[in-house]
Amino acid sequence: MNQRIAVRAIVKQDDKVLLLRRANGRVSILGKYELPGGRVSYGEQPEDTLRRYLHEDVGLHIRVADLFDVVTYVDHDDRNIQYAVVTYTVTLATDHHEPRLSQNYDKYIWQSMSDVQLNTLTDLTQLLLGIIQQEQITEISIDTVIKTDAEKTTDTDAVIYTDGGSRGNPGPSASGYVIMNDKQEVLAQGSEYLGITTNNQAEYHGVRLGLEKARELGLKKIDFRLDSMLVVNQMNGAYTIKNRDLWPINERIRKLVSGFERVTFRHVPRELNQLADSEVNRALDAHAAEK
């Protein structure tokens, strides 16, 4: 598999993110919005690439660029290419003007995270914005989740923490779950190695595993906690499913859900999902050790 490096910029203004609509390129990205940036040229430093793209495509100058995250991404139009995407949060020069677009783009918008429509974004941008949303959860939000769980009534039989991970996206993947009662006692936990899948597929299979075990235990009212904003929003009906690879597992989960009296889905930050994450890594490490 060929590896390439790309950069993307998170440019914010009044709590809104700058998105650019592609005017050219592959069919899969044409007419869709993305974060500013592009591929790193040979011998070029990522931050220099970031400054170049912002100047050439948007006519903007960077005052400060801080490293936010680095993620791997496989190009869906060419499965032989894996990108390491270096993402920066960007503060613009104080005297900056409105964006001036190159021929690569025909429109720009400043969009709040809560108003973003996933079907208008490129696949890579969906991935990056999902990470940004998770990182934006404040300590107050974390405290609220803990307090809410502590105050939940006996109307819930159990809380199920689930997670899924792919080392490569797509790559070797696994899912895990931990089922806890209202006394924070572990009723059951487990994991499953899935083979080669994507992160999102693995996250969905974590929910599937949790539901299957809950049915085996005879539980009727369950609350899910997972750190995948995408899966939570799709299961709650806030997002439609555009990726056909997710349709079969989503349908399987909905059939399982129909066998319970009540099933809810809530997003939690990653730091509150460590038990399920440990199950995922245990399965991945065990598979790697077998090779």
TAZI-V589854 format. One record per residue. N is the residue number from 1. RES is the residue in three letters. PSI is psi in radians with two decimals (* if undefined). D_FIRST is the distance of its C-alpha to the first C-alpha in Angstrom with 2 decimals. Layout:
# TAZI-V589854
N/RES/PSI/D_FIRST
N/RES/PSI/D_FIRST
This chain:
# TAZI-V589854
1/MET/2.28/0.00
2/ASN/2.48/3.81
3/GLN/2.40/6.48
4/ARG/2.80/9.95
5/ILE/2.38/13.32
6/ALA/2.84/15.93
7/VAL/2.63/19.48
8/ARG/2.58/21.90
9/ALA/2.27/25.66
10/ILE/1.69/27.95
11/VAL/2.07/31.19
12/LYS/2.58/34.19
13/GLN/2.05/37.74
14/ASP/0.81/40.40
15/ASP/0.36/37.88
16/LYS/2.63/35.95
17/VAL/2.44/32.39
18/LEU/2.19/31.70
19/LEU/2.48/29.58
20/LEU/2.42/28.97
21/ARG/2.21/28.87
22/ARG/2.30/26.55
23/ALA/-0.17/28.64
24/ASN/3.05/25.88
25/GLY/-2.94/22.22
26/ARG/2.73/20.36
27/VAL/-0.61/22.59
28/SER/-0.32/20.83
29/ILE/-0.24/21.86
30/LEU/2.23/24.97
31/GLY/0.07/28.11
32/LYS/2.76/26.44
33/TYR/2.60/26.93
34/GLU/2.87/24.51
35/LEU/2.58/24.97
36/PRO/2.57/25.40
37/GLY/-2.97/22.57
38/GLY/-2.88/19.51
39/ARG/2.54/16.76
40/VAL/2.25/17.60
41/SER/2.75/18.45
42/TYR/2.25/17.91
43/GLY/0.00/20.58
44/GLU/2.46/21.62
45/GLN/2.48/22.34
46/PRO/-0.72/21.21
47/GLU/-0.60/24.89
48/ASP/-0.69/25.82
49/THR/-0.76/23.18
50/LEU/-0.82/24.72
51/ARG/-0.69/28.18
52/ARG/-0.83/27.26
53/TYR/-0.72/25.94
54/LEU/-0.62/28.90
55/HIS/-0.79/31.29
56/GLU/-0.70/29.94
57/ASP/-0.46/29.20
58/VAL/-0.20/31.90
59/GLY/0.44/34.35
60/LEU/2.69/34.37
61/HIS/2.46/34.55
62/ILE/2.33/33.33
63/ARG/-0.83/35.89
64/VAL/2.39/33.78
65/ALA/2.06/30.07
66/ASP/2.34/29.32
67/LEU/2.24/25.93
68/PHE/-0.89/25.64
69/ASP/2.84/22.29
70/VAL/2.16/18.57
71/VAL/2.71/16.31
72/THR/2.56/12.64
73/TYR/2.29/11.99
74/VAL/2.22/9.60
75/ASP/2.10/10.97
76/HIS/-0.34/13.09
77/ASP/-0.25/13.57
78/ASP/1.66/10.02
79/ARG/-0.16/7.99
80/ASN/0.01/4.75
81/ILE/2.17/5.83
82/GLN/2.22/6.81
83/TYR/2.45/10.20
84/ALA/1.94/12.55
85/VAL/1.98/15.80
86/VAL/2.07/18.88
87/THR/2.35/21.97
88/TYR/2.56/25.50
89/THR/2.33/28.96
90/VAL/2.31/30.96
91/THR/2.17/34.69
92/LEU/2.79/35.92
93/ALA/2.54/38.66
94/THR/-0.47/42.07
95/ASP/0.46/43.25
96/HIS/2.65/40.28
97/HIS/-3.11/41.01
98/GLU/2.66/39.46
99/PRO/2.47/36.03
100/ARG/1.90/36.17
101/LEU/2.51/33.33
102/SER/-3.12/31.52
103/GLN/-0.19/30.93
104/ASN/-0.30/27.55
105/TYR/2.62/29.52
106/ASP/-0.02/32.79
107/LYS/2.60/33.77
108/TYR/2.66/33.49
109/ILE/2.62/34.80
110/TRP/1.97/35.62
111/GLN/2.28/34.82
112/SER/2.60/35.87
113/MET/-0.63/33.34
114/SER/-0.33/35.74
115/ASP/-0.01/36.00
116/VAL/2.30/32.34
117/GLN/2.04/31.59
118/LEU/-0.62/28.05
119/ASN/-0.12/28.10
120/THR/-0.01/28.64
121/LEU/2.68/25.48
122/THR/2.79/21.86
123/ASP/-0.75/19.55
124/LEU/-0.73/18.27
125/THR/-0.65/21.94
126/GLN/-0.77/22.99
127/LEU/-0.83/20.70
128/LEU/-0.74/22.00
129/LEU/-0.56/25.59
130/GLY/-0.70/25.52
131/ILE/-0.73/24.72
132/ILE/-0.77/27.45
133/GLN/-0.71/29.95
134/GLN/-0.68/29.50
135/GLU/-0.37/29.94
136/GLN/-0.14/33.07
137/ILE/2.21/35.02
138/THR/2.97/37.94
139/GLU/-0.57/39.84
140/ILE/-0.71/42.55
141/SER/-0.72/40.20
142/ILE/-0.78/39.16
143/ASP/-0.63/42.84
144/THR/-0.74/43.60
145/VAL/-0.79/41.11
146/ILE/-0.78/42.60
147/LYS/-0.74/46.13
148/THR/-0.77/45.54
149/ASP/-0.64/44.14
150/ALA/-0.49/47.08
151/GLU/0.05/49.55
152/LYS/2.64/48.23
153/THR/3.03/50.94
154/THR/0.09/51.35
155/ASP/-0.23/50.40
156/THR/2.24/46.85
157/ASP/-0.63/46.30
158/ALA/2.76/43.07
159/VAL/2.28/40.21
160/ILE/2.06/36.71
161/TYR/2.23/33.88
162/THR/2.75/30.42
163/ASP/2.81/26.86
164/GLY/2.60/23.30
165/GLY/2.61/20.02
166/SER/2.17/16.28
167/ARG/1.46/14.16
168/GLY/-0.62/11.01
169/ASN/1.28/12.83
170/PRO/2.77/11.99
171/GLY/-2.99/11.75
172/PRO/2.22/14.62
173/SER/2.73/17.70
174/ALA/2.81/21.43
175/SER/2.70/24.65
176/GLY/2.85/27.97
177/TYR/2.70/31.54
178/VAL/2.18/34.82
179/ILE/2.22/38.14
180/MET/2.54/41.08
181/ASN/-3.06/44.74
182/ASP/-0.13/47.00
183/LYS/0.19/47.85
184/GLN/0.51/44.23
185/GLU/2.44/44.24
186/VAL/2.08/41.13
187/LEU/-0.61/41.94
188/ALA/2.70/38.63
189/GLN/2.72/35.02
190/GLY/3.08/31.98
191/SER/2.95/28.27
192/GLU/2.28/25.96
193/TYR/2.32/22.46
194/LEU/-0.28/20.85
195/GLY/-2.60/17.65
196/ILE/1.95/14.53
197/THR/-2.99/15.95
198/THR/2.95/16.14
199/ASN/-0.80/18.50
200/ASN/-0.69/21.14
201/GLN/-0.72/21.25
202/ALA/-0.67/21.64
203/GLU/-0.73/24.39
204/TYR/-0.71/26.18
205/HIS/-0.48/26.10
206/GLY/-0.73/27.73
207/VAL/-0.74/30.58
208/ARG/-0.79/30.81
209/LEU/-0.75/31.19
210/GLY/-0.71/33.81
211/LEU/-0.74/35.76
212/GLU/-0.71/35.83
213/LYS/-0.68/37.17
214/ALA/-0.69/39.64
215/ARG/-0.72/40.97
216/GLU/-0.62/41.39
217/LEU/-0.13/43.35
218/GLY/0.36/45.53
219/LEU/2.56/44.68
220/LYS/-0.56/45.70
221/LYS/1.94/45.11
222/ILE/2.61/41.84
223/ASP/2.19/40.11
224/PHE/2.52/36.35
225/ARG/2.12/34.86
226/LEU/2.74/31.15
227/ASP/0.22/29.16
228/SER/1.83/27.14
229/MET/-0.63/29.11
230/LEU/-0.89/27.33
231/VAL/-0.75/28.40
232/VAL/-0.84/31.87
233/ASN/-0.60/32.50
234/GLN/-0.71/31.34
235/MET/-0.51/33.49
236/ASN/-0.04/36.37
237/GLY/0.11/36.09
238/ALA/-0.56/35.44
239/TYR/2.48/32.09
240/THR/2.77/31.41
241/ILE/1.93/28.25
242/LYS/-0.44/26.21
243/ASN/2.00/23.02
244/ARG/-0.44/23.82
245/ASP/-0.37/21.56
246/LEU/-0.23/24.11
247/TRP/-0.86/27.21
248/PRO/-0.77/27.63
249/ILE/-0.60/27.40
250/ASN/-0.75/29.54
251/GLU/-0.70/32.11
252/ARG/-0.72/32.18
253/ILE/-0.72/32.86
254/ARG/-0.60/35.59
255/LYS/-0.68/37.31
256/LEU/-0.73/37.29
257/VAL/-0.61/38.68
258/SER/-0.28/41.54
259/GLY/0.05/42.85
260/PHE/2.77/43.64
261/GLU/-0.65/46.53
262/ARG/2.35/44.43
263/VAL/2.21/40.80
264/THR/2.75/39.78
265/PHE/2.23/36.50
266/ARG/2.44/36.40
267/HIS/2.42/33.75
268/VAL/2.68/34.00
269/PRO/2.78/32.24
270/ARG/-0.58/29.67
271/GLU/-0.24/32.28
272/LEU/0.18/34.44
273/ASN/0.54/31.84
274/GLN/-0.57/31.15
275/LEU/-0.82/32.53
276/ALA/-0.65/30.18
277/ASP/-0.67/27.22
278/SER/-0.64/28.33
279/GLU/-0.70/28.32
280/VAL/-0.86/24.69
281/ASN/-0.54/23.62
282/ARG/-0.76/25.95
283/ALA/-0.71/24.28
284/LEU/-0.73/20.73
285/ASP/-0.66/22.10
286/ALA/-0.70/24.07
287/HIS/-0.74/21.17
288/ALA/-0.61/19.17
289/ALA/-0.37/22.43
290/GLU/-0.29/22.76
291/LYS/*/19.78
